[in-house]
C-alpha cells in the first residue's frame, strides 16, 4: 500500500524518505508488462518491487524491509505512539477520533497512525504519501529519543514483525544514524 525509499546520509547524519506512488506506470520485468507499480509487489513481493524500481528508475537498491499494517501498528505502539500534525478532516477519518484534538503534536497510537497513513478520500495521493512519510519520520524521531542501549532489543523485536533482506547485524550497524 505504501512504498518508500530510505536513503541514509552518514556525512550529514540524515535520513531521507522518498515515496513511490502506487499508481505509477512502470515496466515490471519478471512479468514483462507495464502496469501500476503496486502490482509489482502483488506479483512478486518485495524482491520484484525492488527489481522494478531499479529497472525503471536506474536505482541500485539492494535491501528492503516490508511491514504489514498490523505489524506497523505494533511497531508504533512499541515506541509509545507518534505525534503528527492533524487537521479536522484527517481527525474525522481516524478510529476513536472523538478522543483526539487537532493541530501540531497530536499523539496517535499504532492503529490510528496506520489509519492516518491510509487516508485517501479527503485530499490527494501526494498528501497521503506525505502522511506516510510523516509517520515514519515521527517513528524515527521517537527512536532517536531512546537510549542507544535500547536499540538492540527494539531491532530484535521489530525484526519479528517484518520481512527484510537484512540481518540483525546489518540493521544494528545502521542504527548509529538514529
PLY file of the C-alpha trace (Angstrom):
ply
format ascii 1.0
element vertex 178
property float x
property float y
property float z
element edge 177
property int vertex1
property int vertex2
end_header
0.00 0.00 0.00
2.99 2.30 0.52
6.46 2.17 -0.92
9.25 4.42 0.25
12.93 4.58 -0.48
15.00 5.32 2.60
18.42 6.85 1.97
20.97 7.28 4.73
23.36 10.24 4.53
26.11 9.46 7.01
28.04 12.64 6.18
25.18 14.88 7.38
23.63 12.33 9.76
20.26 12.41 7.99
17.64 10.02 6.74
15.70 10.87 3.58
12.39 9.26 2.62
11.05 9.31 -0.93
7.63 7.92 -1.81
6.75 5.96 -4.91
3.12 6.48 -5.89
1.17 3.22 -6.04
-0.30 4.01 -9.44
2.99 4.98 -11.14
3.03 3.24 -14.50
6.15 1.04 -14.68
7.60 -1.88 -16.58
7.53 -4.99 -14.35
10.48 -7.07 -15.55
9.58 -10.60 -14.42
6.05 -10.28 -15.81
7.09 -8.38 -18.98
4.17 -5.97 -18.54
3.66 -2.27 -17.99
1.27 -1.72 -15.11
0.84 0.20 -11.87
3.83 -0.07 -9.55
1.70 -1.56 -6.78
1.21 -4.66 -8.96
4.94 -5.47 -8.81
4.65 -6.22 -5.10
1.46 -8.21 -5.64
3.17 -10.32 -8.32
6.49 -10.96 -6.63
6.72 -9.40 -3.20
9.45 -7.04 -2.10
12.06 -8.65 -4.36
10.11 -7.87 -7.53
9.17 -4.41 -6.27
12.87 -3.62 -5.73
13.79 -5.05 -9.13
11.04 -2.94 -10.72
12.30 0.22 -9.01
15.88 -0.48 -10.09
14.82 -1.19 -13.67
12.57 1.85 -14.10
14.39 4.48 -12.07
18.02 3.44 -12.57
18.47 2.92 -8.84
20.69 0.43 -7.09
18.50 -0.58 -4.18
19.88 -3.71 -2.55
17.85 -4.11 0.63
14.25 -3.91 1.71
12.01 -4.04 4.75
8.35 -4.94 4.32
5.81 -4.45 7.09
2.08 -5.16 7.00
-0.47 -2.83 8.61
-0.99 -4.72 11.85
2.76 -5.05 12.34
3.24 -1.34 11.62
0.66 -0.53 14.27
2.52 -2.77 16.72
5.83 -1.06 15.95
4.29 2.38 16.53
2.82 1.14 19.82
6.19 -0.35 20.79
7.77 3.13 20.80
4.80 4.75 22.54
2.96 6.19 19.55
3.79 9.09 17.24
2.94 12.79 17.20
1.58 14.26 13.98
0.06 17.48 12.69
-3.64 16.61 12.45
-6.33 18.54 10.59
-10.02 18.28 11.41
-10.72 16.42 8.15
-7.98 13.90 8.97
-9.13 13.54 12.59
-12.61 12.54 11.42
-11.12 9.64 9.43
-9.45 8.01 12.45
-10.67 5.35 14.87
-11.66 6.81 18.24
-11.39 10.28 16.71
-13.65 11.72 19.40
-10.73 11.49 21.83
-8.32 13.37 19.55
-7.61 17.07 19.15
-6.27 18.79 16.06
-3.07 20.74 15.43
0.62 20.03 15.95
1.87 17.20 18.11
-1.29 15.12 18.33
-0.43 11.69 19.74
-1.62 8.69 17.74
-1.43 5.07 18.77
-0.47 2.39 16.26
-3.95 1.75 14.91
-4.59 5.48 14.49
-1.17 6.07 12.89
-1.84 3.38 10.28
-5.34 4.77 9.61
-3.83 8.27 9.31
-1.30 6.94 6.77
-4.04 5.33 4.71
-6.44 8.29 4.43
-7.39 8.54 0.75
-10.56 10.43 0.08
-10.18 13.86 1.66
-7.31 15.14 -0.48
-4.66 13.92 -2.95
-2.34 10.94 -3.22
0.54 13.38 -2.65
-0.96 14.27 0.73
-1.44 10.58 1.51
2.23 9.80 0.82
3.16 12.89 2.84
1.25 11.47 5.82
3.05 8.14 5.38
6.44 9.87 5.42
5.35 11.94 8.43
4.51 8.80 10.42
7.85 7.16 9.59
9.74 10.37 10.34
7.98 10.63 13.70
8.80 6.99 14.35
12.49 7.66 13.69
12.34 10.73 15.96
10.89 8.61 18.76
13.69 6.11 18.27
16.26 8.91 18.38
14.96 9.89 21.81
15.64 6.36 23.09
18.92 5.32 24.63
21.26 3.60 22.18
21.33 0.68 24.61
17.65 0.10 23.81
18.27 -0.33 20.06
19.38 -3.98 20.10
16.17 -5.20 21.76
14.00 -2.86 19.68
15.60 -4.13 16.46
15.19 -7.78 17.52
11.53 -7.20 18.34
10.86 -5.31 15.09
12.61 -7.98 13.01
9.97 -10.45 14.18
7.31 -8.10 12.77
8.67 -7.62 9.25
10.21 -9.27 6.25
13.62 -8.00 5.27
16.68 -8.80 3.21
18.89 -7.51 6.04
20.20 -9.31 9.07
20.00 -8.12 12.64
23.69 -7.13 12.41
23.09 -5.16 9.18
20.27 -3.17 10.76
22.13 -2.62 14.01
25.09 -1.24 12.06
22.78 1.47 10.60
21.29 2.41 13.97
24.03 4.98 14.62
22.15 7.36 12.29
19.34 7.46 14.83
0 1
1 2
2 3
3 4
4 5
5 6
6 7
7 8
8 9
9 10
10 11
11 12
12 13
13 14
14 15
15 16
16 17
17 18
18 19
19 20
20 21
21 22
22 23
23 24
24 25
25 26
26 27
27 28
28 29
29 30
30 31
31 32
32 33
33 34
34 35
35 36
36 37
37 38
38 39
39 40
40 41
41 42
42 43
43 44
44 45
45 46
46 47
47 48
48 49
49 50
50 51
51 52
52 53
53 54
54 55
55 56
56 57
57 58
58 59
59 60
60 61
61 62
62 63
63 64
64 65
65 66
66 67
67 68
68 69
69 70
70 71
71 72
72 73
73 74
74 75
75 76
76 77
77 78
78 79
79 80
80 81
81 82
82 83
83 84
84 85
85 86
86 87
87 88
88 89
89 90
90 91
91 92
92 93
93 94
94 95
95 96
96 97
97 98
98 99
99 100
100 101
101 102
102 103
103 104
104 105
105 106
106 107
107 108
108 109
109 110
110 111
111 112
112 113
113 114
114 115
115 116
116 117
117 118
118 119
119 120
120 121
121 122
122 123
123 124
124 125
125 126
126 127
127 128
128 129
129 130
130 131
131 132
132 133
133 134
134 135
135 136
136 137
137 138
138 139
139 140
140 141
141 142
142 143
143 144
144 145
145 146
146 147
147 148
148 149
149 150
150 151
151 152
152 153
153 154
154 155
155 156
156 157
157 158
158 159
159 160
160 161
161 162
162 163
163 164
164 165
165 166
166 167
167 168
168 169
169 170
170 171
171 172
172 173
173 174
174 175
175 176
176 177
